[in-house]
Amino acid sequence: MNKTLNNDFTEIITKRRSIRKYDPDVKISKEEMTQILTEATLAPSSVNMQPWRFLVIESPEGKAALAPLAMFNKVQVETSAAVIAIFADLNSFDYAEEIYGTAVERGWMPAEVKERQIAGLTKYFATLPPQVNKETVLIDAGLATMQLMLVARAHGYDTNAIGGYEKDKVSEVFGMDKERYAPVMLLSIGKAAEEGFNSVRLPIDKIAEWK
């Protein structure tokens, strides 16, 4: 049975481009940015610990502080409505009680399941190697970042994922605890001032197998 995607969703996926120059006159209100980020947080994460953390850099002062750390991406920094610095919280399990407790309050999880989950996960995280924990939260934050890019597109905005910046300095400059928050990437967001380029994707028969 053939199935077709919703046309709007297809448009979001196929028309997304990495944009490097934005209309500097287009701003995104805090209310709409909050909605965009909220929708991005519907992404999945390991045991629902939601380790993504967002730093929205939109003020002239914030952008001026960021620009020297992203020297090869200054146009995105200067012209975008905002640059969102995505971090992964290495201590995301600190929120387990709040997350699971809220699920119980809303009737989405039985209290006894919550207690059992918390007890088991407490033991698990106590012995989890730091490198394994870091790899996990980076993957989870990456999932949220991709969802954020698609959500932004659905709201009529464009984005560019930026990996080339001084990750070792961004936490210090913006007052983030570098022992807790691992930099993932920057994401510029705004209204495109120029059309992005098409880019080649490898054919599926080169990257997928059926067994």
FENHU-V951667 format. One record per backbone hydrogen bond with DSSP energy under -1.0 kcal/mol. NH is the residue of the N-H (numbers start at 1). CO is the residue of the C=O. E is the energy in kcal/mol with one decimal. If there is no record, write none. Layout:
NH|CO|E ; NH|CO|E
This chain:
10|6|-2.4 ; 11|7|-2.2 ; 12|8|-2.1 ; 13|9|-2.1 ; 14|10|-2.9 ; 15|11|-2.1 ; 19|159|-2.1 ; 23|191|-3.2 ; 26|23|-1.7 ; 33|29|-2.7 ; 34|30|-2.3 ; 35|31|-1.7 ; 36|32|-2.6 ; 37|33|-2.7 ; 38|34|-2.4 ; 39|35|-2.3 ; 40|36|-1.8 ; 41|37|-1.6 ; 42|39|-1.3 ; 43|40|-1.5 ; 48|45|-2.2 ; 49|46|-2.0 ; 53|87|-2.2 ; 55|85|-2.3 ; 57|83|-2.8 ; 63|59|-2.7 ; 64|60|-2.2 ; 65|61|-1.8 ; 66|62|-1.8 ; 67|63|-2.7 ; 69|66|-1.9 ; 70|67|-1.3 ; 73|70|-2.1 ; 77|73|-1.9 ; 78|74|-2.9 ; 79|75|-2.4 ; 80|76|-1.9 ; 81|189|-1.6 ; 82|189|-1.7 ; 83|57|-2.5 ; 84|187|-3.0 ; 85|55|-2.9 ; 86|185|-2.9 ; 87|53|-2.8 ; 88|182|-2.5 ; 89|51|-2.9 ; 90|180|-3.1 ; 92|89|-1.2 ; 94|91|-2.1 ; 95|92|-2.0 ; 96|93|-1.9 ; 99|95|-2.7 ; 100|96|-2.8 ; 101|97|-2.3 ; 102|98|-2.0 ; 103|99|-1.6 ; 104|100|-1.8 ; 105|101|-2.2 ; 106|102|-2.0 ; 107|104|-1.4 ; 108|103|-2.8 ; 114|110|-2.2 ; 115|111|-2.4 ; 116|112|-2.0 ; 117|113|-2.8 ; 118|114|-2.8 ; 119|115|-2.2 ; 120|116|-2.3 ; 121|117|-2.8 ; 122|118|-2.3 ; 123|119|-1.5 ; 124|120|-1.9 ; 125|121|-3.1 ; 126|122|-1.4 ; 133|129|-2.2 ; 134|130|-2.6 ; 135|131|-2.5 ; 136|132|-2.1 ; 137|133|-2.4 ; 138|134|-2.1 ; 139|135|-1.8 ; 140|136|-2.3 ; 141|137|-2.5 ; 142|138|-1.9 ; 143|139|-2.0 ; 144|140|-1.9 ; 145|141|-2.0 ; 146|142|-2.2 ; 147|143|-2.1 ; 148|144|-2.4 ; 149|145|-2.0 ; 150|146|-1.8 ; 151|147|-2.8 ; 152|148|-2.6 ; 153|149|-1.7 ; 154|150|-2.1 ; 155|151|-1.5 ; 156|153|-1.5 ; 157|152|-2.8 ; 158|190|-3.9 ; 160|188|-1.5 ; 162|186|-3.4 ; 165|163|-1.4 ; 166|69|-2.5 ; 167|165|-1.8 ; 169|166|-1.6 ; 170|166|-1.5 ; 173|169|-2.5 ; 174|170|-1.8 ; 175|172|-1.0 ; 176|171|-3.1 ; 180|177|-1.3 ; 181|177|-3.0 ; 182|88|-2.8 ; 184|86|-2.8 ; 185|86|-1.0 ; 186|162|-2.7 ; 187|84|-1.8 ; 188|160|-2.2 ; 189|82|-2.3 ; 190|158|-2.0 ; 193|21|-2.6 ; 206|203|-2.0 ; 208|204|-1.9
